[in-house]
Amino acid sequence: VRLICAPPGSGKSALLTECLLRAPQRCDVCWLPLAGAAMSASEFCLRLARAMGVAEATEAGLVVALSRWSVPTWLFIDDYCRTPDPALDALLDRLLAISSPALIWWLGTRRRPHCNWPRLLLDDELYECDSPTLALTQEEIAQALKHLPADQARDVAVRIFQRTAGWCAGVRMALMRKCD
């Protein structure tokens, strides 16, 4: 499981897209855009089954299919449910627990779902990328200001970082305001 958990505007979807484009050649890719919408567990099962080409769109059908999954596949879930939903999170946890090692989950979300992350971490099956990791540093912002003299680029980068906390979308908007 690759968990990318950060606020809006931090570049989660862009990062997932970049990762999707770098999937190994012999690896299938499934993209499930959820747009942060609240949904029932059965709706999630239906959408996941459709994205993966699983005939039976019930939890039981997904459990069987995912536990027997044999084709190397990267499954991207973009913008998982934004509001806490214990039933949906419990379903996700059950699916993560039974899924085949051939299936790599990429989960982009604004909130950390309530799953058994410690078990996945102990089994070395979890890579987590959190908010500070995705934020740009002052040095990275200064690199985007190459058109300015070095001292001025550093000063501007400090101000942009203070206003945006390094969030990609905020930095981009700040740069666009001053650039022709």
N, C-alpha and C positions, 0 to 999 in steps of 0.2 A: 504494500500500500504506500502510495506517495500522497501525503496529506499536505495541501497548501492552504493555510488558514490565515487570512488577513482581511483588513477592512476594504471597502469599495475604493477603487481607484489605485490599488496597489499593484495591478498588473497580473493578477492570477490567471485570467483567461488568456492573456497574451503569452504568459509562460506555458500554460497548458498547450496552446497552439504550437509554440516552438518545439515543445517536447514531442507532440504528435508528429510533426514534420521530420523528427529525427528517430522515429521508430525503426527498429531493425527491419531489413528487407523481408525476412521470413516471418514477420509478425503482423497479425491482423490488428486493425484499429477500429474501435467503436467509440462514437462521440455521443454523449447524452447531455444536451443543454437543458438545464432545469430552470434557469433564470431566477433562482432563489425562491420559487413559488412554494407555498404550503400545499401539501398534497397528502392524501391518505396513503397508507401502506399498500393498498391494492392498486392505486393509481401509479405508485412508484414501480410496483411489480410489472404492471402493464407496459409502462414506458421503457423499463430496463429490458424486458423480454423482447419488445419490438426492436430496440437498438441492437440487441445481440443476436437477433434471429432465432430466439427460443420460442417454440410453438406454444407451450403451455405457460400462460402469463399469470400464474398463481405463485405464491411463495413456495409451495411444495414442488411445482414444476421447475422453478428457478433453482431450488436447492439441489434437485437431481441434476439439472443441466450444469450448474456451476461446479458441483463437486466432481463431475466427470469431464470437465472441460479439458480437452487435450491439445488444441491448437494454440500456440503461443499468441496471446492477445493482450493488447493494452486497452483498457476500458477507461475512458475519460468521462468523469461526471463534472460538468461545469456549473458552478454556482448552485451547490446543494442547498436545500431548504434553509432560509435565513432565520426563521422563527423556531425556537425550541419545540420539538415534537418527540416525546418519549417513545411513542409507538413506531414512528418512522426510524428513529435512531436505533431502536432495538432490532428492527428488521435489518437495517444496514449492518449492524454488528453480527447478526446471525449469518448473513450472506458472506461477510468478510471471513468469518470463522470457518466456514465449510468450503470456501472456494478453492479450486485447484491451483497448484503452484504455477500452472501455465498461464494463469490470468493475473495480470498486474493491474491493480486499481490505481487510478489517478483521480484524486478528489480535491476539487477547488471549492472553497467555502468561506463564508464570512464568519462563521462560528464553528467551534470544534464540536462535532457531534458526540453524544454520550455513547461511546463504544469502549470496548476493552482494549484501549491503546497500550496499557502496560504489558499485556500478554503478547501483543504483536511486537512491541519493542524488545521484550525479552527473547522472543523467537527470532529476532533480527529480521522481521518482516515489515518494519515501519520506517519510512524516511519522512520526517516532518520538516516542513519549511514554514516558518512563522513570520509574523509581521516585520520584525526588525531585519530579518534576512532579505526581505523583498524591498525594503526602503533603500533609496539611493543615499550614498554618503556625500559629504560636502566635496570630497575630492572627485567623485564621479560626476557631480553637477558641474564642477569647475571644468572638467574635461569636455563637457557639452558646450562650454563657452570659449572654445578655441579662438574665436574671432576677436576676443578681447585680449588686451595685455594681461600677462600672468597675474600681476597684483590685483588688477581690477576684477579678473575672473574669480579669484579667491574671495574678494569682498562681496561680490554679487552672489556667489555660491553660498556664502554664510547667510546672507539675507534670505535667499530662496529657501534654504534648509530650515531656517527659523520659522518661516511662514507655512511651509508644507510638511515639515517633519520627514521630508524625503520621499513622500508618496509619489509614485510615478505620474499619476494624472495631475496632481497639483504642480509638480515641477514642470510638466509639459505646458500647462496653462500659463505658469509664470514666464516661461521662456517665450511662449507665443505672444504674450502681451508686449514684449520688448523687441521682438524680431520682426523684420519686414517680410 
